[in-house]
Amino acid sequence: AGAGRAHQSAPGHARRAAPNKASADEVEIFEQWASRVDDARSTVAEQIVTSVKEKWGTAVALEAATGICRTEISRIRRGKFDRFSLDRLVWLLGVVDPDAEVQLKVEVVTKNEK
């Protein structure tokens, strides 16, 4: 989910800004990277919501069993995951659904290879 779609910030999601003294090329690279990280966060968040529903039924049941605050799940469900790093979302998914596996591909490409 999320692959190949144009990036749209989730409602309530604050986009990170490029460094102040960045060149136009650096800003473009930063924005591309930030967009890809946001897409990954969105994909993991979507799976958290699906897994809570399928495996726990409600966020209240999840909270009772794991201690994960239901307000965290509620924020994620509403697309307000700006408080959550990708690491935190992956950790939450691991607690919510231990059978889920997150695979992330990182590729370094020099400017000459583009």
N, C-alpha and C positions, 0 to 999 in steps of 0.2 A: 504494500500500500504506500502511496506517496511517491513512488518512483516515476520519473518522467513528467511530473506535473509542474507547472509554473509555481513558484513560491508565492504564497500569500501569508502574511503574518496572521497568526491565530488571533481571534478577538481577545483584547486585553494583553496581548503579547508585545512587550517593548523590544524593538530591534536594537541590537548593539550598534554602536557607531564606530567608524574607522578612526584611527588615531588622527589628532589634529593636524599634524604637519605631513600628512601622507600625500603622495602624488596621485594623479588621476588613475594611473595604472594600479597603484597600491590600493586605492579605494575600491576599484573594480574587483581586484583579487579578494580583498577582505569581504566585500558584499557577496561574492560567489561562495566563499567559504562559509560565511554566516548563514546564507540561505540553505546550504547543504546540511549544516548542523541542525538548523531549525527543522528541516524536512525529516531528519533522523529522529529528532525529539518528538515530532508530531506522529511519526509512525509508531514509535514505542508507546507513546501516550494512548494512541488508538487501541493498541493491543492490551494495555493495562485495563482500559474500560471494558473491552470485550471479555477479557479473562475474569475480571471481577464479576461480571454478569453471569458468565458460564460456570465458573468454579465456586463462587461464593454466594451468588444470588443478590446480595446487597452489600453496600459498603459498611453497614452496621455489623453484619456477620463477619466481614473481613476484619474490622476493628476488634471485635471480641476475640477472635482467634489469633491475631498477629500483633495487635497494638498499633497498627498503622491507622492514623487518625482519619476518620471518614471525610473530614473537611479537605484533606489532601486529595482524596479520590474525587470529591466533588469539584474541586478546582480543575483537576485534569479533565474530568468529564465535560466541563464547560469551556475547555480550551484555554484556561488561564494557567498555563504551566510556565510562565516566565520566571517563577521562583525556583524552578527545578532545572538543574543541570542535566545534561545527557546521562552522566554517570548516575545521578540520583534516580532518574527515570528507569534506567536499566536495573538498578538495585531493587526498586519498587516492583518492577515486573518479575524479577527473580523470586521475591517473597510472595507476590500474588499468584504466580504461575511458575512453579519450579521446573515444569516441563518445557517452558518456552526457552528458546535459544536466540540470542541476538547476534547477528553477523554483520560486521561493519567492514567495508572495503575502503582502504586508504591507499591512494596511488600518488606517487610523486612524479610529476612530469615537468621537464625543463621547458622553457619558453620555445626552444627550437623544435620540440616534439609536438607542439600543438597543431 
